[in-house]
Amino acid sequence: MKQVTLEIQSNEQIAKNVYRMQLCGDTTGILPGQFVNIRVTGQFLRRPISVCDVRYPISDSSLCERPIPETSSLTIIYKVVGVGTEVMSHLPIGTQLDVLTVLGNGYDLSKAGDNPLLVGGGVGVPPMYMLARQLREMGKKVRVILGFNTKDEVFYEDEFRALGCDVTVTTVDGSHGVKGFVTNAIDGKQSYYYTCGPLPMIKALIQAAGTQGEVSMEERMGCGFGACMGCTIQTTQGPKRVCKEGPVFPAEELIF
């Protein structure tokens, strides 16, 4: 865990109630599947947000007005669901944020095989992007399934395609892509799978996938680094903290 000050480079809406924020500063050491915990003015608890991408270096370090210990940029994507994220959506460029980084355990890329499947549902889509990019850089043939409720919630379809991924989008109401759920698009030909999204989606995916995989779990967090025990879940290996031992777990460890 590192506590750093990151500066907002951009903060824009990209879908219904969904925003993308780019931050610059010291973001070294972050792996696909890890998260950051952001202090929001006026809120007691920090806001845990999954990491969408990290790039080294950013194209123009002059965008940051302060000295940067490591020139890099961090992208997060968040959905406005309460007071904290509503405040975040209005933060202007140049705002400096107190951020805890390199939190949790990420995905294990060594298990991917030749043709991994990545499945993201709603705000579970962002952590799939950095994972997909790194798997593509390793020469993997990556298939991505993105699940949403309706067309106006869809985001990052083009960004995944730009990486060279085979992308399928599903919407519950059929307004874009394949009608139905992510499981309607699974063909069972993947070597391994990685996923993040709502619990009903995860349960259905584990039953339908037919291969081993890794799951990023979502739980309410207090501290975000394992001290408060508030995000503990039961696994086949005993109680584990989502923020510390997770958020990524082997699918076979989970108990539903």
C-alpha positions, 0 to 999 in steps of 0.5 A: 500500500502507498499513500500518494497525492494524485492530480486530476487530469480529466473527469468526464461522463462516458455513459449514463451515470458513469464517469472516467477520471484520469489522474497523474502522479506516482502510480507505480506498482499497480497490477490488473485487478487491484484498486485505489481508495480515494479520500473525498472531501466531506466524507468519512470513508474513502471510496474504493475504485477499481483501476482501469489502466495505468500508463508510463509515461503520460504524454505531457507531464506539464499537465501536472502543476506539481513535481511528480516522483514517477511520471505516470497516469492512472485511469479509473471509471466510476458510477455515481451511486451516492454522495461520495461519487456525486462529489467526485463527478464534479471535481475539476481538472487540477484537483489534488486527491489523497489516494491509497494505491496498490491495494488488494491482490490482482489477477494472475496472468500466468494462468491465462493460457492461449485464449482467455475470456474476460467478462465484465458486468457494468462497473465490473468492466473497468478492471478488465481493460488493463488486464486485456491490454497486458494479455494482448501484449503477451500475445494472447488471443483475448475474448471479451464479453461486456454486460449491461442493462441497456444501450445507454449504459454501454462504455469501452466497447471501442477501447477493447476492440482497439486492443485487438480483442474479440468483443461481444456486448450484451444488454438485458433489454436487447437495445445493443449487441446480444440480447440477454446476459453475459452467459448467453454469449459464452461458447466454453472455448476459453482456456481460462476466465477472468471476471468482475461484476454483480454477484448474480452474474458471477454465480451464473458465469461460474456455472456456465464457464466450464473452465477454471477462472478468477473472480473479483468480488465486490464488498463494502469496505471500511479501511480498504487495507485489511484492518477493520475486517468489515469486508470479510467473506467465507471461502473454502479456505476460511474467512478472507478479507476482500480488500486484502486477500482479494478482491480477486479470488480463484472461483473454486474458493468462493462459497455462495 
